[in-house]
Every structure is written in structure tokens, then in C-alpha cells.
Amino acid sequence: MPETDHLVIFDTTLRDGEQSPGATMNKAEKLRIAKALEKLRVDVIEAGFAIASQGDFEAVKAIAESIKESTVCSLARALDNDIDRAAEAIRPAAQGRIHTFIATSPIHMKHKLQMQPDEVVEQAVRAVKRARSHVDDVEFSCEDAGRSELDFLCRIIEAAIDAGARTINIPDTVGYAIPEQFGETIHQLLNRIPNADKAIFSVHCHNDLGLAVANSLAAVSRGARQVECTINGLGERAGNAALEEIVMAVRTRQDLFQIDTRIDTQHIVPASRLVSTITGFPVQPNKAIVGANAFAHESGIHQDGVLKHRETYEIMRAQDVGWHTNSLVLGKHSGRNAFRTRLMELGIQFETETELNEAFTRFKALADLKHEIFDEDLQAIASDTRQKEEEGRYGLVCMQVCSETGVVPKANLTLTVDGKEHKVEAEGSGPVDATFKAIESLVDSGCNLQLYSVNNITSGTDAQGEVTVRLERGGRIVNGVGADTDIIIASAKAYIEALNLISRGGIRQHPQVADV
């Protein structure tokens, strides 16, 4: 293998993570996350799938223009148009990579590609060569490698390396692998492929059996030197290997792995919360590393042990992954300059002074409602401001909800539709139900409500509540997110944002669904 002094972290939150149902992000949101990843010192940021849509292309290009410390990568199928589009998108990058792939398992080659193995090898070689005509840094993936025949993997990988691929990725696309078997696969590939020493071997594991992190670590122990992962394990179906778990497992168990990442771990928790806020996918309390209970001790025996000597029950320090950042940063007496400075430290920048002024107004209003303003509150303010600035068909002007014991709850709302105000009201089984029914009485969206979730952004009874609403219509799924110290208002904001997202439409190609 080529010499490498660290384990390369390839983050695909902005590409594979965005394929989670309803997790679609706009360009500004992707750019915020990319800057957080750069601050985290991620080696490679897979910014998107450039040919999927014009929006994806523009987001990849904007990230390529802004990110200087990390390599910016775009995914591309083994198709000329895909590769050329990816090359155009990453052209402004200080360091750019094209990641091309083709399926290699018998089931995919037969039923999806409808190609013979020889044709697949030929297509892979042609794709890698075309990518190399644009950039030096080319990654080649064998889609569904976890169910591919080892002999065929050896053959196509050797050809891809000869064609110029510098990184070879072995994805467990459907989460089928078991750690011992997957680690042995990596070991066999490294030892059987004659030119394996000319490429970095990578893994990309899905979590369908809950083994994504375990499979990735098994591969690292057998010679893989790049792991593809996402913040919070976000991704299709059951998700991907979680970046925070990979990084801290390798760092904590140096006795076994004897290699480390370049990740600045103190930015892990802030990045986790940013991704959660933007996508509307809350982090479960017992999630490793970034969950609210990750460093909490309820048991009396555990508490006693930690007080006497922290390492009796803690293998990591909470501060090392960024939990200390959950601290008071601003109050109602803070000025505009302090507000702007703290936003910049969090990687939040507004394109116009108008947006900044709107965010500052929201900050002041929130500071009147709650004494302590945390970084998470500022993230929510930024997201809420951008939602309002984006043009949408629907808007909330004001609302009044009555909920009283023994009385049917009623909601009265004033909404805008295409700039025109309308007053609506409805009754429901509860205040949220009444609010949603009032909105639907006007818009008649035809959507199915798939998820309604409430989480507190910070601690305390005066905390902002963050509501996620997932709507489905015609097979398209979107997540709307709203935040407010009033849960009912937050619910209305989330529902209206979801309606705006679904009304915009837009077609994105899925990278695994297409004719080669």
C-alpha cells in the first residue's frame, strides 16, 4: 500500500447522508455543513452527486469554491456525462476528487446493469481513464462489493488501478457483511491484487444489520486506510458508519489500531448538532459519543466511581468530543458585533446584511424569552432566518390556539399563500392537531403526515423546542423543521416549511438507479 501516516476520513454526509428520506438540503445548508466538516479537519468531503440535479451541481461547485483545507469530491457513475459534470463542479477546488463507481455483484450486473462481467470491467476502466483526464485524484468503487465474487473484485480493481485510480473503495452497499468476513475480504484483496500497493483501500459500510462501524473497523485492522462515513451515521435506510464512532474508536484503542485520524475531535458535537438541526433528524439520547446520555451516569455505583476516578466508568473525556462547547455565549445585552462574531466562529455567515439584521432581531426576541442563549439556539436562529428568506408559497403571519380542559382545542391562524393573507380556523384532538387541520383547510396539500417529532434544543423549561414534520406526497418525502420556545408555533413553522419544500418539487436522480 502507499505510505500513509493516518487513517483518511472521507465524509459523505452531503451525498449519501442526503439520501435519507426527507434529508434533502439546499445549497446554503450544505455549505454550512461543509465548513463545519472542514473545521473538523475531515480529509475528503463528498459534496454531492453533481449530475443529480442543477441544485446538486451548484452546491458541489459552491463548496469547491469555499473549502480550502479538505479535498472536495463529487460522485459520478461510470458514465461520460456524469464524470464530465463532476469535473466541472469541482474545478474551483483547491484539491478535487472524482469518485466513480459501477456495480460488481452478480445480482447487480445481471438485473440492474444487464451487462456481462467483461463489459463491466471495460466500462470501469473507461470511466477511470476519463476521470483521470480531468483530475489526478480519482476514486473507484465496486458497488455492492459485499456480495461480489472475490476473483472478480481482484480483476476489476487491478484494471482500475492500472487505469489510474488512486483510491479503491469496497462498499458494503446493502449492509450484508459480517466483521470477520469483511476484514478478511480486505486482507485478501490487498494480498492478491498485484498492484494493490499503488492505491489506498477504502471501505463504505451501511448499517442494515447494525454492523457498519464494526465492519469498518475490521477493515481498518486488516489494512484499509480510508473510511467513508457520515455525521450521526446519517444515510440511506439504516444509515452509514458514524464518523464520530469510527474516529473515537480508533483514537481510544490505539493499542489495537496503531493509526489515528487527523480529526479535531472537539468539533464533533457541534457538527453533530448542526447536521441534526439542518436535516431534522434528531440524535437519540443513547447514541454513542454525541447522544445526550453518552456521558451521563445515573447508577449510584457508577456516579461514585466517576467521582473517585473518572476512568473507572469513562473511556473518553466529554470535553474531548466537544461537550464543553454547550455553554452560555450570549445574552440579551450582547451587541450586534458580538452576535456576528459568534456566528462566524460557528461557521454561520449570511449573504446579505438584511439576513443578518433579521437573525439579530430574532436573537433579541429569543433573549427576552430565555436568559441563557446557547450555540444550539444560534444554529436554530440561523436556520429559521434562512427558511424565512427563501421564497415559499406559504407563510405564517400569526396564530392563536386555545387548549382547555373539557373544551375541544381550536386553532386560529393567519397564513399567506403566494403573498395573499388568509384567515383559517379548525378544531382538533389537541392543539397541534387543530393547527395542522387549520393549515390543511386552506392548502389542501394531499400530503400524508409520516412523522411528528419534538426535541428540546437545549436544557431547561425555557428551551426552544425543535419540531420535525415529515410529509409524503406522490412518493416524494420531505422534512420540515421549526424552532420556537412555544411548541405549537414551532409545529406550525415545521409543517409550513415541509409544505414549501414539497411545493417546490424538483427531480433528483439517485446515484444507484440509472442505465449504464
Secondary structure, 3 states (H helix, E strand, C coil): CCCCCCCEEEECCCCCHHHCCECCCCHHHHHHHHHHHHHHCCCEEEEECHHHCHHHHHHHHHHHHHCCCCEEEEEEECCHHHHHHHHHHHCCCCCEEEEEEEECCHHHHHHHHCCCHHHHHHHHHHHHHHHHCCCCCEEEEEECHHHCCHHHHHHHHHHHHHHCCCEEEEEECCCCCCHHHHHHHHHHHHHHCCCHHHCEEEEEEECCCCCHHHHHHHHHHCCCCEEEEEHHHCCCCCCECEHHHHHHHHHHCHHHHCCCCCCCHHHHHHHHHHHHHHHCCCCCCCCCCCCCCCCCCCCHHHHHHHHHCHHHCCCCCHHHHCHHHCCCCECCCCCHHHHHHHHHHCCCCCCCHHHHHHHHHHHHHHHHHCCCECHHHHHHHHHHHHHHHCCCCEEEEEEEEEEECCEEEEEEEEEEECCEEEEEEEECCCHHHHHHHHHHHHHCCCCEEEEEEEEECCCCCCCCEEEEEEEEECCEEEEEEEEECCHHHHHHHHHHHHHHHHHHCCCCCCCCCCCC
